[in-house]
Amino acid sequence: MHAVILVGGRGTRLRPLTDTVPKPMLPIGNQPMIQCLVERIARHGVTEVTLALGFRPEPFAEAFPNGRCGDVTVHYAVEPRPLDTAGAIAFAARFSAITERFVVINGDVICEVDLSDLVATHDRSHQAFGAEVTLHLTPVEDPSAFGVVEMADSGQVRRFLEKPPAGVTDSNVISGGTYVCEPGLIDRIPVDTVMSVEREIFPVLVDEGKLFAVATDDYWLDTGRPDLYLQANTDLLAGRRNQPYVAVASGAMVADSATVAASMIASGVTVGDRTVIRDSVLLAGAHIGDGAVIERSIVMGVVGEGAMLVDCVVGAEGRVAAHSDLVSVRCPEPQ
């Protein structure tokens, strides 16, 4: 089975982290997010993956030398210009000459839905009702920032509402960013055309009765904001997920006098004497000076001695002066 993974976005909500690292290449449990995803779907029969790329494609090729991730063959479809979601799907599918049923997955979402069950449900809906796409749905407290779905008992989608205002629907289940598609979907999207699958394709499929869905309550998290990316890591440490991880990578240099609690520390990080690291993620290249305190923060850059950071994000070019006291600051400030 073939999967198209959408990884072409700029990750602007995660800046300044994504000024130097594409969002799906950021690590979860000291392993790139995209690698975790490919390894997970490989366990459900995916043998080929096409990465729908745009912004900064080079790190992805570096992550999968020889076009392999374990037993999965990896292809790189680099858009000549941003084509939006439908355009990116069609570009990637044509690039890899996909002619059979395939899966589409958003590369910045962590989702533990059983992909085998989702495919099997799609096959039944396709045979019984002519389903062309089957969405995975997940419940959220505030669905207003997502594609909200209303469906019948049969699984047929009655309405697909992209980011609806309050009061438009009572549904709290949203498209989780994983869906199974028939190859005919590709023919609906003109070559080299900017088009949204959520706004322009799914509503047409609803009208034709060919959009279906399955709702589950599996672990699901959109990692697009710093607090959610941090949560993706701390959820692992708290045992809320089953993914293997390494809390402190072997290449990290952590002083014996440092205190590290509920945190991820990458290879290439230096942590000085008497530092305190709590509920945080220190990414490759971070240097934490002696006596610094880091809480609920993500750091790629340099933090001076005696500084205190709470709910902060420090990018690769960030420099926090010694003895600073920062709360809810991004350094450098995104422009």
Secondary structure, 3 states (H helix, E strand, C coil): CEEEEECCCCCHHHCCHHHCCCHHHCECCCCEHHHHHHHHHHCCCCCEEEEEECCCCHHHHHHCHHHEECCEEEEEEECCCCCHHHHHHHHHHHHCCCCCCEEEEECCEEECCCHHHHHHHHHHHHHHHCCCEEEEEEECCCHHHCEEEEECCCCEEEEEEECCCCCCCCCCEEEEEEEEECCHHHHCCCCCCCCCHHHHHHHHHHHHCCEEEEECCCCEEECCCHHHHHHHHHHHHCCCCCCCCCCECCCCEECCCCEEECCEECCCCEECCCCEEECCEECCCCEECCCCEEECCEECCEECCCCEEECCEECCCCEECCCCEEECCEECCCC
